[in-house]
Amino acid sequence: MIRSLAAGAAATGAVALAAHAALGGYVARRLIAPRAAKSYAPIRIGDGTVSVAATADSRQPGTYGMWLPDGSHLVIGDIVGDEGERIERALLERPAHLPDGEAAGAWTSQSIGTPESVGPTRHVAIPLTRGGTADAWEIGDPDAADGRWTIHVHGLRSSRHGALRSTPAAADAGWMSLVVSYAGDDEAAPAESLPSSLGTREWRDVDDAIGYAVSRGAREIVLVAWSMGGTIAMLALERSVHREAVAGLVLIAPALDWTRIVDRAIRGARLPASVGAAALTVLGSRLGSRALGLIEAVDARALNWVDGPRPAPAVPTLIVHSLRDPVVPVSGSMAYVKRHPDAELVAFDASGHCNEANQDPRRFHDAITGFLRAL
């Protein structure tokens, strides 16, 4: 009987272990999966307002955007009415062809619809070392900038439109902006089938963008990196052949320690901490990464510039991060600044991830503009 109980316990343990590993694989897949297709919902436009479904996002304070199925963009302002199931918000900008009435829209934090609304824009294609090109926007007057360029790097499951929010500050400081795309992002083909490598491959495309800027006359470059873009920027500064041209960093809610980020997600989902460890193990294993569709394994634990052995770049660094960020813990940015005297943290009280520019635009703008002018 004891032997049968032991065998049963062993079988139960094996099943539990397999289920645990499967859950870790699911978390890993969710972490690196490409963005889902935009979800359009009914909206109603009229009298300078737009009515949208009440959600956690649409109830956020600040200025946001909405994409229409034809690619048009609305700029959405403050809440002006709350009907329970629907929210009425100010409509700040709309395309000329869009009449009042019923329409469909997808909510977004991308509050700037076109680079042309920031300044003179060239649509360029950056040659990539891996082959092909990456689309980018070059914003500003290179002669007036006198060799001072910012390169804006968006985060995971996003696109260049998300990084546009930092370009007005660069323009007002007198710097050029290069807003880049990279492998596997929301617009790079085949985005729907290429998972993220958390920056371990994407940094090469940003390195090519740095080289492009240098070829266009850039003498001082500041990388302005959002969320996972922070990982990309750090890897580029470790490995880029052009790193001497990088004079500073602006990091917005940066992913500087992926173990912290996964732990936060696991706690939010009320799962055991060991599931997060399992997910990181899956990402870093040859078989697990292959099952996830990755080209190579990703050692996410090693992507830590906060409290690990990895050295940080010795360049002036501005970090913009909300104390209430639900995705990337601000504790990582706090610990980074404490460890690195070249870094400064400007803390915000914004809700949501990377919503500092949406909810406190003047302070966000002034922090970046002041940093760039001081270099």
C-alpha positions in Angstrom: 0.0 0.0 0.0 2.8 2.4 0.9 4.5 1.5 -2.4 1.3 2.3 -4.3 0.8 5.6 -2.5 4.4 6.5 -3.3 3.9 5.7 -6.9 0.6 7.7 -7.0 2.4 10.7 -5.4 5.2 10.4 -7.9 2.7 10.4 -10.8 0.8 13.3 -9.3 4.1 15.2 -8.9 5.0 14.5 -12.5 1.7 15.8 -13.7 2.0 18.9 -11.6 5.6 19.4 -12.8 4.4 19.1 -16.4 1.5 21.5 -15.8 3.9 23.9 -14.2 6.3 23.8 -17.1 3.4 24.2 -19.6 2.2 27.3 -17.6 5.7 28.7 -17.7 5.7 28.2 -21.5 2.4 29.9 -21.8 3.7 32.9 -19.9 6.8 33.0 -22.0 4.8 32.9 -25.2 2.5 35.8 -24.0 5.6 37.8 -23.1 7.2 37.7 -26.6 4.1 37.3 -28.8 3.5 39.9 -31.5 0.7 42.5 -31.0 -2.8 41.3 -31.8 -4.7 43.0 -34.6 -6.3 46.3 -33.7 -9.7 45.8 -32.0 -12.2 48.3 -33.4 -15.3 49.2 -31.4 -18.3 51.5 -32.2 -17.8 55.2 -31.5 -20.0 58.2 -32.0 -18.7 61.6 -33.1 -20.5 64.9 -32.8 -20.3 68.4 -31.4 -16.6 68.3 -30.7 -16.8 65.1 -28.7 -16.4 61.4 -29.2 -18.4 58.7 -27.3 -16.5 55.5 -26.6 -17.1 52.3 -24.6 -16.1 52.7 -21.0 -12.9 50.7 -20.3 -10.0 51.0 -18.0 -8.0 52.7 -20.8 -10.8 55.1 -22.0 -11.2 56.2 -18.4 -7.6 57.3 -18.1 -7.0 61.0 -17.7 -5.0 62.8 -20.4 -4.7 62.9 -24.2 -4.8 59.8 -26.3 -5.5 58.7 -29.9 -7.9 56.5 -31.8 -7.2 54.7 -35.1 -9.9 54.3 -37.7 -10.0 51.3 -40.0 -8.8 53.4 -43.0 -5.7 54.5 -41.1 -7.0 57.9 -40.1 -6.2 59.1 -36.6 -8.2 61.0 -34.0 -6.7 62.9 -31.0 -8.8 62.4 -27.9 -8.8 64.8 -25.0 -10.2 64.9 -21.5 -13.4 63.2 -20.2 -16.4 65.5 -20.5 -19.1 63.1 -19.7 -19.6 59.6 -18.1 -22.7 57.6 -19.0 -21.7 54.5 -17.2 -21.2 52.1 -20.1 -19.9 54.9 -22.4 -17.5 57.8 -21.9 -17.7 61.1 -23.6 -14.3 62.7 -24.3 -13.2 65.9 -26.1 -12.3 65.4 -29.8 -9.2 67.6 -30.3 -8.2 66.6 -33.9 -10.0 64.7 -36.6 -9.5 64.1 -40.4 -11.3 66.5 -42.6 -13.2 63.8 -44.4 -14.7 62.3 -41.3 -18.3 63.4 -40.7 -20.2 63.4 -37.5 -22.1 60.2 -36.7 -21.3 56.5 -36.1 -17.9 55.1 -36.8 -15.4 52.5 -35.5 -12.2 53.1 -33.7 -9.3 51.4 -31.8 -8.1 53.2 -28.7 -4.4 53.9 -28.4 -1.9 55.8 -26.3 -0.4 57.0 -29.6 -1.6 60.6 -29.4 0.3 61.9 -32.4 -1.0 60.6 -35.7 1.7 61.8 -38.2 5.3 62.8 -38.0 4.5 65.8 -40.2 2.5 67.3 -37.3 5.8 67.5 -35.4 8.0 69.1 -38.2 9.4 68.7 -41.7 9.6 64.9 -42.4 11.4 62.6 -44.7 10.2 59.0 -45.0 13.4 57.0 -45.3 14.5 53.4 -45.5 17.5 52.4 -43.4 19.7 49.7 -44.9 20.0 46.7 -42.5 23.1 44.5 -42.0 20.8 41.5 -41.9 19.4 42.4 -45.3 16.6 44.6 -46.5 15.6 47.9 -45.0 13.7 49.3 -42.1 11.3 52.2 -42.5 12.0 55.4 -40.5 11.0 59.0 -40.1 13.6 61.7 -40.2 12.0 64.8 -38.6 13.6 68.3 -38.6 16.2 70.4 -40.4 19.6 68.7 -40.3 21.4 72.0 -41.1 19.8 73.7 -38.2 20.4 70.8 -35.9 24.2 71.0 -36.6 24.9 67.3 -36.1 22.7 66.8 -33.0 20.3 63.8 -33.6 17.9 61.9 -31.4 17.0 58.3 -32.3 13.6 57.3 -30.9 13.1 53.6 -30.2 9.6 52.3 -29.3 8.8 49.3 -27.1 7.4 45.8 -27.3 4.2 45.4 -29.3 4.3 48.9 -30.5 5.3 50.9 -33.6 7.0 54.2 -34.5 3.8 56.1 -33.7 4.3 55.3 -30.0 7.7 56.9 -30.0 6.5 60.0 -31.8 5.4 61.3 -28.4 9.0 62.2 -27.5 9.8 64.0 -30.8 8.3 67.4 -30.1 10.7 67.9 -27.1 13.6 67.0 -29.4 12.4 69.4 -32.0 12.0 72.3 -29.5 15.5 71.6 -28.2 16.9 72.0 -31.8 17.7 68.3 -32.4 16.9 66.1 -35.3 14.7 63.1 -34.7 15.0 59.7 -36.4 12.1 57.5 -35.4 12.9 53.9 -36.3 11.3 50.5 -36.8 13.0 47.2 -36.1 12.6 43.4 -36.6 9.4 41.9 -35.4 7.7 45.2 -34.3 4.1 46.1 -35.1 4.9 47.2 -38.6 7.9 45.2 -39.7 7.0 42.2 -41.9 6.2 39.5 -41.0 5.2 41.0 -37.7 2.4 38.6 -37.2 4.7 35.6 -37.1 7.9 36.9 -35.6 8.1 36.9 -31.8 10.2 39.4 -29.9 13.7 38.6 -28.7 13.4 41.2 -25.9 16.0 43.3 -27.7 18.7 40.7 -28.1 18.4 40.7 -31.9 16.5 43.9 -32.4 19.4 46.1 -31.2 21.2 45.3 -34.4 18.6 47.2 -36.4 18.9 50.2 -34.1 22.7 50.0 -34.5 22.1 50.3 -38.2 20.0 53.4 -37.5 22.8 54.9 -35.5 25.1 54.3 -38.5 22.6 55.9 -40.8 22.4 59.0 -38.6 26.2 59.2 -38.6 26.3 58.9 -42.4 23.8 61.8 -42.5 26.1 64.0 -40.4 25.2 63.2 -36.8 28.0 64.0 -34.4 26.1 63.8 -31.2 23.4 61.1 -30.8 20.9 60.6 -27.9 18.9 57.4 -27.9 15.4 58.1 -26.7 14.1 54.6 -25.8 10.6 53.5 -24.6 10.0 50.5 -22.4 11.7 47.5 -24.2 13.5 50.1 -26.2 15.6 50.6 -23.1 16.9 47.1 -23.4 17.7 47.7 -27.0 19.5 51.0 -26.3 21.6 49.3 -23.6 22.6 46.4 -25.8 23.4 48.9 -28.7 25.7 50.9 -26.4 27.4 47.7 -25.3 28.0 46.4 -28.8 27.6 49.1 -31.4 30.6 50.0 -33.6 29.1 53.5 -33.5 28.8 53.8 -29.7 31.3 56.6 -29.4 28.8 58.8 -31.2 26.1 58.3 -28.5 26.3 61.3 -26.1 23.3 60.4 -23.9 20.2 58.4 -23.1 16.6 59.3 -22.5 14.8 56.2 -21.1 11.0 56.2 -20.7 9.7 53.5 -18.4 12.7 51.4 -19.4 13.0 47.7 -19.3 16.4 47.4 -17.4 15.7 44.2 -15.6 13.5 41.6 -17.2 13.3 39.4 -14.1 11.6 42.2 -12.2 9.2 42.7 -15.1 8.2 39.0 -15.3 7.9 38.8 -11.5 5.5 41.9 -11.6 3.4 40.2 -14.3 3.3 36.9 -12.3 2.2 38.7 -9.1 -0.4 40.6 -11.0 -1.8 37.4 -12.4 -1.7 35.8 -8.8 0.5 32.9 -10.0 3.3 31.3 -8.0 6.6 33.0 -8.4 8.0 29.7 -9.6 5.9 30.1 -12.8 7.9 33.2 -13.7 11.2 31.4 -13.1 9.9 28.6 -15.4 9.0 31.1 -18.1 12.5 32.6 -18.0 14.0 29.1 -18.2 11.8 28.2 -21.3 13.0 31.4 -23.0 16.7 30.6 -22.3 16.6 27.0 -23.3 17.3 25.7 -26.8 14.2 23.5 -27.0 11.9 26.1 -25.4 13.0 28.9 -27.6 12.5 26.8 -30.7 9.0 25.9 -29.5 8.3 29.6 -29.1 9.4 30.3 -32.7 12.5 32.2 -31.7 15.6 32.2 -33.9 17.8 31.8 -30.8 17.4 31.4 -27.1 16.9 34.5 -25.0 18.7 34.7 -21.6 16.2 37.2 -20.1 17.8 36.9 -16.7 21.0 38.4 -18.1 19.2 41.5 -19.4 19.7 43.3 -16.1 21.5 46.6 -15.8 20.0 47.4 -12.4 21.7 45.1 -9.8 23.7 42.5 -11.8 27.2 42.5 -13.1 26.4 44.1 -16.4 28.0 47.5 -16.7 25.9 50.6 -17.6 27.0 53.0 -20.3 28.9 56.0 -18.9 26.8 58.6 -20.6 24.4 61.2 -19.1 21.1 59.5 -18.7 17.6 60.8 -18.1 15.0 58.3 -16.9 11.3 59.3 -17.0 9.1 56.8 -15.1 5.8 56.7 -13.3 5.7 55.6 -9.7 2.5 53.7 -10.6 3.7 51.9 -13.7 1.8 48.5 -13.7 4.1 46.8 -16.2 7.7 47.9 -15.7 8.4 48.4 -11.9 9.8 51.8 -11.1 11.9 50.2 -8.5 14.3 49.2 -11.3 14.8 52.8 -12.4 15.2 53.9 -8.8 17.9 51.3 -8.2 19.6 52.1 -11.5 19.9 55.8 -10.6 21.1 55.1 -7.1 23.9 53.0 -8.6 24.9 55.3 -11.5 25.8 58.9 -10.8 25.4 59.8 -14.5 21.7 59.0 -14.3 18.7 61.2 -13.2 15.2 60.0 -12.5 12.2 62.3 -13.1 9.3 60.5 -11.4 5.7 60.9 -12.5 2.4 59.9 -11.0 0.8 58.7 -14.2 -1.4 55.6 -14.4 -0.7 53.0 -17.0 2.5 52.0 -18.7 4.3 54.7 -20.8 1.5 57.2 -20.2 3.7 60.0 -18.8 3.5 62.0 -22.0 -0.2 61.5 -22.2 -1.1 62.5 -18.7 1.5 65.2 -17.9 2.7 66.4 -21.3 4.3 69.7 -20.2 6.5 68.2 -17.5 7.4 65.3 -19.9 8.3 67.7 -22.6 10.3 70.0 -20.3 12.3 67.2 -18.8 13.5 66.0 -22.2 14.0 69.4 -23.7 16.0 70.5 -20.6 18.2 67.4 -20.7 19.0 67.8 -24.4 19.8 71.5 -24.1 22.2 70.8 -21.2 24.3 68.3 -23.2 
